Amino acid sequence: MPVTIHFGDCQKLLCNAVCYGFHFMKYVKKKCGISEDAEIVFTDLRGNVKEVEESLDEYADSSLTSMDGEEFVMIEVCRENRYSHLTKSWQPIVTYKPALKNKKIVNSQFKARLKVHNDRLLDDHHTKSYAYMVRECGITRRGTL
């Protein structure tokens, strides 16, 4: 299944996704001039995140399914650690930044959809942090147990 990856200044990369995720991601990073260490995901044109596993167990086309067809936008995954006063520890924060500079595709609706995905990741992380505090530290929102 050929897919089109949008990236950079309105550039497109046409590639075959019927291969292992490892080879697909390596090829895309090489052709788009991205470091092999960089973490990327894709979205359909509406902003729904599609993650391709970099493994030799799964084909890339199984992750790249969309209602919009076979066109996807490359997204850079940025990870950083921030100090949480709630848990008194450093917490990983993940943000998604579109690697495409095309305002027709990366519009306010697209960014809002990406933000919802970011917020969902943060909510999952904070829920896990709160569960950890209750389980391990005996701390609740009202005080200690």
LUMZA-175984 format. One record per atom (N, C-alpha, C): residue in three letters; atom name; z, y, x. Coordinates in Angstrom, 1 decimal, decimal comma. Example, Ala and Ser with C-alpha at 12.3 -4.5 7.8 and 13.67 -1.06 7.14 Angstrom:
// residues 2
(rec "ALA"; "N"; (7,8; -5,7; 13,2))
(rec "ALA"; "CA"; (7,8; -4,5; 12,3))
(rec "ALA"; "C"; (7,8; -3,3; 13,2))
(rec "SER"; "N"; (7,1; -2,2; 12,8))
(rec "SER"; "CA"; (7,1; -1,1; 13,7))
(rec "SER"; "C"; (7,9; 0,0; 12,9))
This chain:
// residues 145
(rec "MET"; "N"; (0,0; -1,2; 0,8))
(rec "MET"; "CA"; (0,0; 0,0; 0,0))
(rec "MET"; "C"; (0,0; 1,2; 0,9))
(rec "PRO"; "N"; (-1,0; 2,0; 0,9))
(rec "PRO"; "CA"; (-1,0; 3,3; 1,7))
(rec "PRO"; "C"; (-0,2; 4,3; 1,0))
(rec "VAL"; "N"; (0,6; 5,0; 1,8))
(rec "VAL"; "CA"; (1,5; 6,1; 1,4))
(rec "VAL"; "C"; (1,1; 7,4; 2,1))
(rec "THR"; "N"; (1,4; 8,5; 1,5))
(rec "THR"; "CA"; (1,1; 9,8; 2,2))
(rec "THR"; "C"; (2,5; 10,4; 2,4))
(rec "ILE"; "N"; (2,8; 10,8; 3,7))
(rec "ILE"; "CA"; (4,0; 11,4; 4,0))
(rec "ILE"; "C"; (3,7; 12,9; 4,3))
(rec "HIS"; "N"; (4,4; 13,8; 3,6))
(rec "HIS"; "CA"; (4,3; 15,2; 3,8))
(rec "HIS"; "C"; (5,4; 15,7; 4,7))
(rec "PHE"; "N"; (5,0; 16,5; 5,7))
(rec "PHE"; "CA"; (6,0; 17,0; 6,7))
(rec "PHE"; "C"; (5,4; 18,3; 7,4))
(rec "GLY"; "N"; (6,3; 19,0; 8,1))
(rec "GLY"; "CA"; (5,9; 20,1; 8,9))
(rec "GLY"; "C"; (5,3; 21,2; 8,1))
(rec "ASP"; "N"; (4,3; 21,9; 8,6))
(rec "ASP"; "CA"; (3,6; 23,0; 8,0))
(rec "ASP"; "C"; (2,4; 22,5; 7,2))
(rec "CYS"; "N"; (2,7; 21,9; 6,0))
(rec "CYS"; "CA"; (1,7; 21,3; 5,1))
(rec "CYS"; "C"; (0,9; 20,2; 5,8))
(rec "GLN"; "N"; (1,5; 19,4; 6,6))
(rec "GLN"; "CA"; (0,8; 18,3; 7,3))
(rec "GLN"; "C"; (1,0; 17,1; 6,4))
(rec "LYS"; "N"; (0,0; 16,1; 6,6))
(rec "LYS"; "CA"; (0,1; 14,9; 5,8))
(rec "LYS"; "C"; (-0,1; 13,7; 6,8))
(rec "LEU"; "N"; (0,6; 12,6; 6,6))
(rec "LEU"; "CA"; (0,3; 11,4; 7,4))
(rec "LEU"; "C"; (0,1; 10,3; 6,4))
(rec "LEU"; "N"; (-1,1; 9,7; 6,5))
(rec "LEU"; "CA"; (-1,5; 8,5; 5,7))
(rec "LEU"; "C"; (-1,1; 7,3; 6,5))
(rec "CYS"; "N"; (-0,3; 6,4; 5,9))
(rec "CYS"; "CA"; (0,0; 5,2; 6,6))
(rec "CYS"; "C"; (0,2; 4,0; 5,7))
(rec "ASN"; "N"; (0,2; 2,8; 6,2))
(rec "ASN"; "CA"; (0,4; 1,6; 5,5))
(rec "ASN"; "C"; (1,8; 1,2; 5,5))
(rec "ALA"; "N"; (2,4; 1,1; 4,3))
(rec "ALA"; "CA"; (3,8; 0,7; 4,1))
(rec "ALA"; "C"; (4,1; -0,8; 4,0))
(rec "VAL"; "N"; (3,0; -1,6; 4,1))
(rec "VAL"; "CA"; (3,2; -3,0; 3,9))
(rec "VAL"; "C"; (3,4; -3,6; 5,3))
(rec "CYS"; "N"; (4,6; -3,3; 5,8))
(rec "CYS"; "CA"; (5,1; -3,8; 7,1))
(rec "CYS"; "C"; (6,6; -3,7; 7,1))
(rec "TYR"; "N"; (7,2; -4,3; 8,1))
(rec "TYR"; "CA"; (8,7; -4,2; 8,2))
(rec "TYR"; "C"; (9,1; -2,8; 8,3))
(rec "GLY"; "N"; (10,3; -2,4; 7,8))
(rec "GLY"; "CA"; (10,8; -1,1; 7,8))
(rec "GLY"; "C"; (11,0; -0,6; 9,2))
(rec "PHE"; "N"; (11,4; -1,4; 10,2))
(rec "PHE"; "CA"; (11,5; -1,0; 11,6))
(rec "PHE"; "C"; (10,2; -0,5; 12,1))
(rec "HIS"; "N"; (9,2; -1,2; 11,9))
(rec "HIS"; "CA"; (7,9; -0,8; 12,5))
(rec "HIS"; "C"; (7,3; 0,5; 11,8))
(rec "PHE"; "N"; (7,5; 0,5; 10,5))
(rec "PHE"; "CA"; (7,1; 1,7; 9,7))
(rec "PHE"; "C"; (7,8; 3,0; 10,2))
(rec "MET"; "N"; (9,1; 2,9; 10,3))
(rec "MET"; "CA"; (9,9; 4,1; 10,7))
(rec "MET"; "C"; (9,5; 4,5; 12,1))
(rec "LYS"; "N"; (9,3; 3,5; 13,0))
(rec "LYS"; "CA"; (8,9; 3,8; 14,4))
(rec "LYS"; "C"; (7,6; 4,5; 14,4))
(rec "TYR"; "N"; (6,6; 4,0; 13,6))
(rec "TYR"; "CA"; (5,3; 4,6; 13,6))
(rec "TYR"; "C"; (5,3; 6,0; 13,0))
(rec "VAL"; "N"; (6,1; 6,2; 11,9))
(rec "VAL"; "CA"; (6,1; 7,6; 11,3))
(rec "VAL"; "C"; (6,8; 8,6; 12,3))
(rec "LYS"; "N"; (7,8; 8,2; 12,9))
(rec "LYS"; "CA"; (8,5; 9,1; 13,9))
(rec "LYS"; "C"; (7,6; 9,5; 15,0))
(rec "LYS"; "N"; (6,8; 8,5; 15,5))
(rec "LYS"; "CA"; (5,9; 8,7; 16,6))
(rec "LYS"; "C"; (4,8; 9,7; 16,2))
(rec "LYS"; "N"; (4,2; 9,4; 15,1))
(rec "LYS"; "CA"; (3,1; 10,2; 14,6))
(rec "LYS"; "C"; (3,5; 11,6; 14,2))
(rec "CYS"; "N"; (4,7; 11,8; 13,8))
(rec "CYS"; "CA"; (5,2; 13,1; 13,3))
(rec "CYS"; "C"; (5,9; 13,9; 14,5))
(rec "GLY"; "N"; (6,0; 13,3; 15,6))
(rec "GLY"; "CA"; (6,6; 13,9; 16,8))
(rec "GLY"; "C"; (8,1; 14,1; 16,6))
(rec "ILE"; "N"; (8,7; 13,1; 16,0))
(rec "ILE"; "CA"; (10,2; 13,1; 15,8))
(rec "ILE"; "C"; (10,8; 12,1; 16,8))
(rec "SER"; "N"; (12,0; 12,5; 17,3))
(rec "SER"; "CA"; (12,7; 11,6; 18,2))
(rec "SER"; "C"; (13,0; 10,3; 17,6))
(rec "GLU"; "N"; (13,0; 9,2; 18,4))
(rec "GLU"; "CA"; (13,3; 7,9; 17,9))
(rec "GLU"; "C"; (14,7; 7,8; 17,4))
(rec "ASP"; "N"; (15,6; 8,6; 17,9))
(rec "ASP"; "CA"; (17,0; 8,6; 17,5))
(rec "ASP"; "C"; (17,3; 9,3; 16,2))
(rec "ALA"; "N"; (16,3; 10,2; 15,8))
(rec "ALA"; "CA"; (16,5; 11,0; 14,6))
(rec "ALA"; "C"; (16,6; 10,1; 13,4))
(rec "GLU"; "N"; (17,4; 10,5; 12,4))
(rec "GLU"; "CA"; (17,5; 9,7; 11,2))
(rec "GLU"; "C"; (16,7; 10,5; 10,1))
(rec "ILE"; "N"; (15,8; 9,8; 9,4))
(rec "ILE"; "CA"; (15,0; 10,3; 8,4))
(rec "ILE"; "C"; (15,0; 9,4; 7,1))
(rec "VAL"; "N"; (14,8; 10,1; 6,0))
(rec "VAL"; "CA"; (14,6; 9,4; 4,7))
(rec "VAL"; "C"; (13,4; 10,0; 4,1))
(rec "PHE"; "N"; (13,0; 9,5; 2,9))
(rec "PHE"; "CA"; (11,9; 10,1; 2,2))
(rec "PHE"; "C"; (12,3; 10,4; 0,8))
(rec "THR"; "N"; (11,6; 11,3; 0,2))
(rec "THR"; "CA"; (11,8; 11,6; -1,3))
(rec "THR"; "C"; (10,5; 11,5; -1,9))
(rec "ASP"; "N"; (10,5; 11,2; -3,2))
(rec "ASP"; "CA"; (9,2; 11,4; -3,9))
(rec "ASP"; "C"; (9,1; 12,9; -4,2))
(rec "LEU"; "N"; (8,0; 13,3; -4,8))
(rec "LEU"; "CA"; (7,7; 14,7; -5,0))
(rec "LEU"; "C"; (8,7; 15,4; -6,0))
(rec "ARG"; "N"; (9,6; 14,7; -6,6))
(rec "ARG"; "CA"; (10,6; 15,3; -7,5))
(rec "ARG"; "C"; (11,9; 15,4; -6,8))
(rec "GLY"; "N"; (12,1; 14,8; -5,6))
(rec "GLY"; "CA"; (13,3; 15,0; -4,9))
(rec "GLY"; "C"; (14,2; 13,8; -4,9))
(rec "ASN"; "N"; (13,8; 12,6; -5,5))
(rec "ASN"; "CA"; (14,5; 11,4; -5,5))
(rec "ASN"; "C"; (14,5; 10,7; -4,1))
(rec "VAL"; "N"; (15,7; 10,5; -3,6))
(rec "VAL"; "CA"; (15,7; 10,0; -2,2))
(rec "VAL"; "C"; (15,4; 8,5; -2,2))
(rec "LYS"; "N"; (14,5; 8,1; -1,2))
(rec "LYS"; "CA"; (14,1; 6,8; -0,9))
(rec "LYS"; "C"; (14,4; 6,4; 0,5))
(rec "GLU"; "N"; (15,4; 5,5; 0,7))
(rec "GLU"; "CA"; (15,8; 5,2; 2,1))
(rec "GLU"; "C"; (15,1; 3,9; 2,5))
(rec "VAL"; "N"; (14,4; 3,9; 3,6))
(rec "VAL"; "CA"; (13,7; 2,8; 4,2))
(rec "VAL"; "C"; (14,7; 2,2; 5,3))
(rec "GLU"; "N"; (15,1; 0,9; 5,1))
(rec "GLU"; "CA"; (15,9; 0,3; 6,1))
(rec "GLU"; "C"; (15,1; 0,0; 7,4))
(rec "GLU"; "N"; (15,7; 0,4; 8,5))
(rec "GLU"; "CA"; (15,0; 0,1; 9,8))
(rec "GLU"; "C"; (15,4; -1,3; 10,2))
(rec "SER"; "N"; (14,8; -2,3; 9,5))
(rec "SER"; "CA"; (15,2; -3,7; 9,8))
(rec "SER"; "C"; (13,9; -4,5; 9,9))
(rec "LEU"; "N"; (14,1; -5,7; 10,3))
(rec "LEU"; "CA"; (13,0; -6,7; 10,3))
(rec "LEU"; "C"; (13,1; -7,7; 9,2))
(rec "ASP"; "N"; (14,0; -7,3; 8,2))
(rec "ASP"; "CA"; (14,2; -8,2; 7,1))
(rec "ASP"; "C"; (13,5; -7,7; 5,8))
(rec "GLU"; "N"; (13,2; -6,5; 5,8))
(rec "GLU"; "CA"; (12,7; -5,9; 4,5))
(rec "GLU"; "C"; (11,4; -5,1; 4,8))
(rec "TYR"; "N"; (10,5; -5,2; 3,9))
(rec "TYR"; "CA"; (9,2; -4,4; 4,0))
(rec "TYR"; "C"; (9,5; -3,0; 3,5))
(rec "ALA"; "N"; (8,8; -2,0; 4,1))
(rec "ALA"; "CA"; (9,0; -0,6; 3,8))
(rec "ALA"; "C"; (8,5; -0,3; 2,4))
(rec "ASP"; "N"; (7,5; -1,0; 1,9))
(rec "ASP"; "CA"; (6,9; -0,6; 0,6))
(rec "ASP"; "C"; (7,9; -1,0; -0,5))
(rec "SER"; "N"; (8,9; -1,9; -0,3))
(rec "SER"; "CA"; (9,8; -2,3; -1,3))
(rec "SER"; "C"; (10,8; -1,1; -1,6))
(rec "SER"; "N"; (11,0; -0,2; -0,6))
(rec "SER"; "CA"; (11,9; 1,0; -0,8))
(rec "SER"; "C"; (11,1; 2,2; -1,3))
(rec "LEU"; "N"; (9,8; 2,2; -1,0))
(rec "LEU"; "CA"; (9,0; 3,4; -1,3))
(rec "LEU"; "C"; (8,2; 3,2; -2,6))
(rec "THR"; "N"; (9,0; 3,1; -3,7))
(rec "THR"; "CA"; (8,4; 3,1; -5,0))
(rec "THR"; "C"; (8,7; 4,4; -5,7))
(rec "SER"; "N"; (7,8; 4,9; -6,5))
(rec "SER"; "CA"; (7,9; 6,2; -7,1))
(rec "SER"; "C"; (7,1; 6,2; -8,4))
(rec "MET"; "N"; (7,6; 7,0; -9,3))
(rec "MET"; "CA"; (6,8; 7,3; -10,6))
(rec "MET"; "C"; (5,7; 8,3; -10,2))
(rec "ASP"; "N"; (5,8; 9,0; -9,2))
(rec "ASP"; "CA"; (4,8; 10,0; -8,8))
(rec "ASP"; "C"; (3,6; 9,4; -8,1))
(rec "GLY"; "N"; (3,6; 8,2; -7,7))
(rec "GLY"; "CA"; (2,6; 7,6; -6,9))
(rec "GLY"; "C"; (3,0; 7,3; -5,5))
(rec "GLU"; "N"; (2,1; 7,5; -4,6))
(rec "GLU"; "CA"; (2,4; 7,1; -3,2))
(rec "GLU"; "C"; (2,6; 8,3; -2,3))
(rec "GLU"; "N"; (3,1; 9,4; -2,8))
(rec "GLU"; "CA"; (3,3; 10,6; -2,0))
(rec "GLU"; "C"; (4,8; 10,9; -1,8))
(rec "PHE"; "N"; (5,2; 11,1; -0,5))
(rec "PHE"; "CA"; (6,6; 11,3; -0,2))
(rec "PHE"; "C"; (6,8; 12,5; 0,7))
(rec "VAL"; "N"; (7,9; 13,0; 0,7))
(rec "VAL"; "CA"; (8,3; 14,1; 1,6))
(rec "VAL"; "C"; (9,3; 13,6; 2,6))
(rec "MET"; "N"; (9,1; 13,9; 3,9))
(rec "MET"; "CA"; (10,0; 13,5; 4,9))
(rec "MET"; "C"; (11,3; 14,4; 4,9))
(rec "ILE"; "N"; (12,4; 13,8; 5,0))
(rec "ILE"; "CA"; (13,7; 14,6; 4,9))
(rec "ILE"; "C"; (14,5; 14,2; 6,2))
(rec "GLU"; "N"; (15,0; 15,2; 6,9))
(rec "GLU"; "CA"; (15,9; 15,0; 8,0))
(rec "GLU"; "C"; (17,3; 14,8; 7,6))
(rec "VAL"; "N"; (18,0; 13,8; 8,1))
(rec "VAL"; "CA"; (19,4; 13,6; 7,8))
(rec "VAL"; "C"; (20,2; 14,1; 8,9))
(rec "CYS"; "N"; (21,1; 15,1; 8,5))
(rec "CYS"; "CA"; (22,0; 15,7; 9,5))
(rec "CYS"; "C"; (23,4; 15,3; 9,3))
(rec "ARG"; "N"; (24,0; 14,7; 10,3))
(rec "ARG"; "CA"; (25,4; 14,2; 10,2))
(rec "ARG"; "C"; (26,3; 15,1; 11,1))
(rec "GLU"; "N"; (27,4; 15,5; 10,6))
(rec "GLU"; "CA"; (28,4; 16,2; 11,4))
(rec "GLU"; "C"; (29,8; 15,8; 11,0))
(rec "ASN"; "N"; (30,7; 16,1; 11,8))
(rec "ASN"; "CA"; (32,1; 15,8; 11,4))
(rec "ASN"; "C"; (32,8; 17,1; 11,1))
(rec "ARG"; "N"; (33,6; 17,2; 10,1))
(rec "ARG"; "CA"; (34,4; 18,4; 9,7))
(rec "ARG"; "C"; (35,8; 17,9; 9,5))
(rec "TYR"; "N"; (36,7; 18,8; 9,9))
(rec "TYR"; "CA"; (38,1; 18,5; 9,7))
(rec "TYR"; "C"; (38,5; 18,7; 8,3))
(rec "SER"; "N"; (39,2; 17,7; 7,7))
(rec "SER"; "CA"; (39,7; 17,7; 6,4))
(rec "SER"; "C"; (41,2; 17,9; 6,4))
(rec "HIS"; "N"; (41,6; 19,0; 5,8))
(rec "HIS"; "CA"; (43,1; 19,3; 5,7))
(rec "HIS"; "C"; (43,7; 18,3; 4,8))
(rec "LEU"; "N"; (43,0; 17,8; 3,8))
(rec "LEU"; "CA"; (43,5; 16,8; 2,9))
(rec "LEU"; "C"; (44,0; 15,5; 3,5))
(rec "THR"; "N"; (43,1; 15,0; 4,4))
(rec "THR"; "CA"; (43,4; 13,7; 5,1))
(rec "THR"; "C"; (43,9; 13,9; 6,5))
(rec "LYS"; "N"; (43,9; 15,2; 6,9))
(rec "LYS"; "CA"; (44,3; 15,5; 8,3))
(rec "LYS"; "C"; (43,5; 14,7; 9,3))
(rec "SER"; "N"; (42,2; 14,6; 9,1))
(rec "SER"; "CA"; (41,4; 13,9; 10,0))
(rec "SER"; "C"; (40,0; 14,4; 9,9))
(rec "TRP"; "N"; (39,1; 14,0; 10,8))
(rec "TRP"; "CA"; (37,7; 14,4; 10,8))
(rec "TRP"; "C"; (37,0; 13,5; 9,9))
(rec "GLN"; "N"; (36,1; 14,2; 9,0))
(rec "GLN"; "CA"; (35,4; 13,4; 8,0))
(rec "GLN"; "C"; (33,9; 13,6; 8,3))
(rec "PRO"; "N"; (33,1; 12,6; 8,2))
(rec "PRO"; "CA"; (31,6; 12,7; 8,3))
(rec "PRO"; "C"; (31,0; 13,4; 7,1))
(rec "ILE"; "N"; (30,2; 14,4; 7,4))
(rec "ILE"; "CA"; (29,5; 15,1; 6,3))
(rec "ILE"; "C"; (28,0; 14,9; 6,6))
(rec "VAL"; "N"; (27,3; 14,5; 5,5))
(rec "VAL"; "CA"; (25,8; 14,3; 5,6))
(rec "VAL"; "C"; (25,1; 15,3; 4,7))
(rec "THR"; "N"; (24,1; 15,9; 5,3))
(rec "THR"; "CA"; (23,2; 16,8; 4,6))
(rec "THR"; "C"; (21,8; 16,5; 4,8))
(rec "TYR"; "N"; (21,0; 16,8; 3,8))
(rec "TYR"; "CA"; (19,5; 16,5; 3,8))
(rec "TYR"; "C"; (18,8; 17,8; 3,9))
(rec "LYS"; "N"; (17,8; 17,9; 4,9))
(rec "LYS"; "CA"; (17,0; 19,1; 5,0))
(rec "LYS"; "C"; (15,5; 18,6; 5,0))
(rec "PRO"; "N"; (14,8; 19,2; 4,1))
(rec "PRO"; "CA"; (13,3; 18,8; 4,0))
(rec "PRO"; "C"; (12,6; 19,2; 5,3))
(rec "ALA"; "N"; (11,8; 18,3; 5,8))
(rec "ALA"; "CA"; (11,0; 18,6; 7,0))
(rec "ALA"; "C"; (9,6; 19,1; 6,7))
(rec "LEU"; "N"; (9,5; 19,5; 5,4))
(rec "LEU"; "CA"; (8,2; 20,1; 4,9))
(rec "LEU"; "C"; (8,4; 21,6; 4,6))
(rec "LYS"; "N"; (7,5; 22,4; 5,1))
(rec "LYS"; "CA"; (7,6; 23,8; 4,8))
(rec "LYS"; "C"; (6,4; 24,2; 3,8))
(rec "ASN"; "N"; (6,5; 23,7; 2,7))
(rec "ASN"; "CA"; (5,5; 23,9; 1,6))
(rec "ASN"; "C"; (6,3; 24,3; 0,3))
(rec "LYS"; "N"; (6,2; 25,6; 0,0))
(rec "LYS"; "CA"; (7,0; 26,1; -1,1))
(rec "LYS"; "C"; (6,5; 25,6; -2,5))
(rec "LYS"; "N"; (5,3; 25,1; -2,5))
(rec "LYS"; "CA"; (4,8; 24,5; -3,8))
(rec "LYS"; "C"; (5,5; 23,2; -4,1))
(rec "ILE"; "N"; (5,8; 22,4; -3,1))
(rec "ILE"; "CA"; (6,5; 21,1; -3,3))
(rec "ILE"; "C"; (8,0; 21,3; -3,1))
(rec "VAL"; "N"; (8,4; 21,9; -2,1))
(rec "VAL"; "CA"; (9,9; 22,1; -1,8))
(rec "VAL"; "C"; (10,3; 23,4; -2,5))
(rec "ASN"; "N"; (10,4; 23,3; -3,9))
(rec "ASN"; "CA"; (10,8; 24,4; -4,7))
(rec "ASN"; "C"; (12,2; 24,3; -5,1))
(rec "SER"; "N"; (12,7; 25,2; -5,9))
(rec "SER"; "CA"; (14,1; 25,2; -6,3))
(rec "SER"; "C"; (14,5; 24,0; -7,1))
(rec "GLN"; "N"; (13,6; 23,4; -7,9))
(rec "GLN"; "CA"; (14,0; 22,1; -8,6))
(rec "GLN"; "C"; (14,1; 21,0; -7,6))
(rec "PHE"; "N"; (13,2; 20,9; -6,6))
(rec "PHE"; "CA"; (13,3; 19,9; -5,6))
(rec "PHE"; "C"; (14,6; 20,0; -4,8))
(rec "LYS"; "N"; (14,9; 21,2; -4,4))
(rec "LYS"; "CA"; (16,2; 21,5; -3,6))
(rec "LYS"; "C"; (17,4; 21,1; -4,5))
(rec "ALA"; "N"; (17,4; 21,5; -5,8))
(rec "ALA"; "CA"; (18,5; 21,1; -6,6))
(rec "ALA"; "C"; (18,7; 19,6; -6,7))
(rec "ARG"; "N"; (17,6; 18,9; -6,8))
(rec "ARG"; "CA"; (17,7; 17,4; -6,9))
(rec "ARG"; "C"; (18,3; 16,9; -5,6))
(rec "LEU"; "N"; (17,9; 17,4; -4,5))
(rec "LEU"; "CA"; (18,4; 17,0; -3,2))
(rec "LEU"; "C"; (19,9; 17,3; -3,1))
(rec "LYS"; "N"; (20,3; 18,5; -3,6))
(rec "LYS"; "CA"; (21,7; 18,9; -3,6))
(rec "LYS"; "C"; (22,5; 18,0; -4,4))
(rec "VAL"; "N"; (22,0; 17,5; -5,6))
(rec "VAL"; "CA"; (22,7; 16,6; -6,4))
(rec "VAL"; "C"; (23,0; 15,3; -5,6))
(rec "HIS"; "N"; (22,0; 14,9; -4,8))
(rec "HIS"; "CA"; (22,2; 13,7; -4,0))
(rec "HIS"; "C"; (23,2; 13,9; -2,9))
(rec "ASN"; "N"; (23,2; 15,1; -2,3))
(rec "ASN"; "CA"; (24,2; 15,5; -1,3))
(rec "ASN"; "C"; (25,6; 15,5; -1,9))
(rec "ASP"; "N"; (25,7; 16,1; -3,1))
(rec "ASP"; "CA"; (27,0; 16,2; -3,7))
(rec "ASP"; "C"; (27,5; 14,9; -4,1))
(rec "ARG"; "N"; (26,7; 14,0; -4,6))
(rec "ARG"; "CA"; (27,1; 12,6; -4,9))
(rec "ARG"; "C"; (27,6; 11,9; -3,7))
(rec "LEU"; "N"; (27,0; 12,1; -2,6))
(rec "LEU"; "CA"; (27,5; 11,5; -1,3))
(rec "LEU"; "C"; (28,9; 12,0; -1,0))
(rec "LEU"; "N"; (29,1; 13,3; -1,1))
(rec "LEU"; "CA"; (30,3; 14,0; -0,8))
(rec "LEU"; "C"; (31,4; 13,5; -1,8))
(rec "ASP"; "N"; (31,1; 13,4; -3,1))
(rec "ASP"; "CA"; (32,0; 12,9; -4,1))
(rec "ASP"; "C"; (32,5; 11,5; -3,8))
(rec "ASP"; "N"; (31,5; 10,6; -3,4))
(rec "ASP"; "CA"; (31,9; 9,3; -3,0))
(rec "ASP"; "C"; (32,8; 9,3; -1,8))
(rec "HIS"; "N"; (32,5; 10,1; -0,9))
(rec "HIS"; "CA"; (33,4; 10,1; 0,3))
(rec "HIS"; "C"; (34,8; 10,7; 0,0))
(rec "HIS"; "N"; (34,9; 11,7; -0,8))
(rec "HIS"; "CA"; (36,2; 12,3; -1,1))
(rec "HIS"; "C"; (37,0; 11,3; -2,0))
(rec "THR"; "N"; (36,3; 10,6; -2,9))
(rec "THR"; "CA"; (37,0; 9,6; -3,7))
(rec "THR"; "C"; (37,6; 8,5; -2,8))
(rec "LYS"; "N"; (36,8; 8,0; -1,8))
(rec "LYS"; "CA"; (37,3; 7,0; -0,9))
(rec "LYS"; "C"; (38,4; 7,6; 0,0))
(rec "SER"; "N"; (38,3; 8,9; 0,4))
(rec "SER"; "CA"; (39,4; 9,5; 1,1))
(rec "SER"; "C"; (40,7; 9,5; 0,3))
(rec "TYR"; "N"; (40,6; 9,9; -1,0))
(rec "TYR"; "CA"; (41,8; 10,0; -1,8))
(rec "TYR"; "C"; (42,4; 8,6; -2,0))
(rec "ALA"; "N"; (41,5; 7,6; -2,2))
(rec "ALA"; "CA"; (42,0; 6,2; -2,4))
(rec "ALA"; "C"; (42,7; 5,7; -1,1))
(rec "TYR"; "N"; (42,1; 6,1; 0,0))
(rec "TYR"; "CA"; (42,8; 5,8; 1,3))
(rec "TYR"; "C"; (44,2; 6,4; 1,4))
(rec "MET"; "N"; (44,3; 7,7; 1,0))
(rec "MET"; "CA"; (45,6; 8,4; 1,1))
(rec "MET"; "C"; (46,6; 7,7; 0,2))
(rec "VAL"; "N"; (46,2; 7,3; -1,0))
(rec "VAL"; "CA"; (47,2; 6,7; -1,9))
(rec "VAL"; "C"; (47,6; 5,3; -1,4))
(rec "ARG"; "N"; (46,6; 4,5; -0,9))
(rec "ARG"; "CA"; (46,8; 3,2; -0,5))
(rec "ARG"; "C"; (47,6; 3,2; 0,9))
(rec "GLU"; "N"; (47,1; 3,9; 1,8))
(rec "GLU"; "CA"; (47,7; 3,8; 3,2))
(rec "GLU"; "C"; (48,9; 4,8; 3,4))
(rec "CYS"; "N"; (48,9; 5,9; 2,8))
(rec "CYS"; "CA"; (49,9; 7,0; 3,1))
(rec "CYS"; "C"; (50,9; 7,2; 2,0))
(rec "GLY"; "N"; (50,6; 6,6; 0,8))
(rec "GLY"; "CA"; (51,5; 6,8; -0,3))
(rec "GLY"; "C"; (51,5; 8,2; -0,8))
(rec "ILE"; "N"; (50,4; 9,0; -0,6))
(rec "ILE"; "CA"; (50,3; 10,4; -1,0))
(rec "ILE"; "C"; (49,4; 10,5; -2,3))
(rec "THR"; "N"; (49,9; 11,2; -3,3))
(rec "THR"; "CA"; (49,2; 11,4; -4,5))
(rec "THR"; "C"; (49,0; 12,9; -4,6))
(rec "ARG"; "N"; (48,3; 13,4; -5,6))
(rec "ARG"; "CA"; (48,0; 14,8; -5,8))
(rec "ARG"; "C"; (49,3; 15,5; -6,2))
(rec "ARG"; "N"; (50,3; 14,8; -6,7))
(rec "ARG"; "CA"; (51,6; 15,4; -7,1))
(rec "ARG"; "C"; (52,6; 15,3; -6,0))
(rec "GLY"; "N"; (52,3; 14,6; -4,9))
(rec "GLY"; "CA"; (53,3; 14,4; -3,8))
(rec "GLY"; "C"; (53,3; 13,0; -3,3))
(rec "THR"; "N"; (54,3; 12,6; -2,7))
(rec "THR"; "CA"; (54,4; 11,2; -2,1))
(rec "THR"; "C"; (54,9; 10,3; -3,2))
(rec "LEU"; "N"; (54,6; 9,0; -3,1))
(rec "LEU"; "CA"; (55,0; 8,0; -4,0))
(rec "LEU"; "C"; (56,4; 7,6; -3,8))
